[in-house]
């Protein structure tokens, strides 16, 4: 059965049909079909060991999947970004960003030559994490307009350096067990008005450091991943 149960064509003010006949349905096909959903877009910045970041402006969401950029020495994989085209929303898709997340990962290597999976559990590594979330801010860049969002410690799992460490003791050398992260707080949310990114629009996110930010420490490199949480609407044209 189609239609609304209990409402006849006659009672709805539509032309009367013979009892038991089909409901009145338009013979015209829809011109467009809309698909809605929730999705995240993410992009990552790589800061090599010892690199100076003070007064630096670093752009993310510009390098697409499979290409090299944003400080990385090799092509970006799906862990670093999911953009098919750098810096642009595809045609036929609109994206509304209602949240921004920032997380920090550490590599024991001086450059982008291997895994990014070292626990943030030493004074130097924690210092790098604290440097990023304390001395940088997040900014929208719409080519001719820039809009500051917030300090990084309020974006993504904001709130500052957070986690747990435990030191082993005994005959063996003491070791730190655990990891610190930018994880004591909520994602930065646009509570009333999401940021609208229409199809074909260009954008990027800037990670800007202040003048008092020290260089990345001597124990490895840092990767800063920015995630946009949002809704998408996809228009599918019907012939």
C-alpha positions, 0 to 999 in steps of 0.5 A: 500500500502507498499513501497515508493510511486513513486518508482518502483522495476525497477527504484530502481534497484530491480528485475522487477515484473509484473505490479501491482504485490506486491513489493519485501519483504524479507521472513526473520523475524527480529532477534531483535526488538528495543524499544526506549524512554525517562525515569527517574530513581530516588533514595532517601537518608534519613537523620534523625534529628541530624545525623552528615553528615560532611565528610560522603559518602552516596550512592543512587541507591542501594536499590530497591523498597520495600526494606529498606535502604539508611537511611530509617527505612521502605521499599522504596515506589515509591516516593523514588525509581523506581528501580526494582533491586538495583545498576544494569541496567537490562539485555537487556536494555541500559540507557543513562543519559543526566541529573541529578536532586536533590531535598530536602524534609523535615519531621517534625519527628525525624526519618522515622516514617511518612510523608515527607511533611513539608514546608521548611519555618523556619530558621532551615529547610532552614538551613538544605536545605542550608546545603545539597546543599552547602556542598555536591557534586554528584559523579558517582560510577562505582565500581572501578571508581568514577567521580565527577559530580558537587556541589549539588547546580548545580544539579537538580533544582540547584542555591541555596535556593530559594522560597518565604515566607510571615509572617502573623500578627494580633491578632494570633501568626505570622506564616510563609507561603510558602516554600523554595527549591533547585529550582532556576536553571536548571538541570545538563545536559551533553550537548554533551556526555551522561553517558552510562549505558549498560545492566547488568552494576552496578552503584550508585550515591554518595552524599558526604559532606565536612568537614564543613557541620553541623549536620541535625537540631533539627526540623526534618529529610531531604530526598534528592532525586536524579533523572537521566534523560535519554534515554533507548533502549530495545532489544526484541529478536524475535524467 
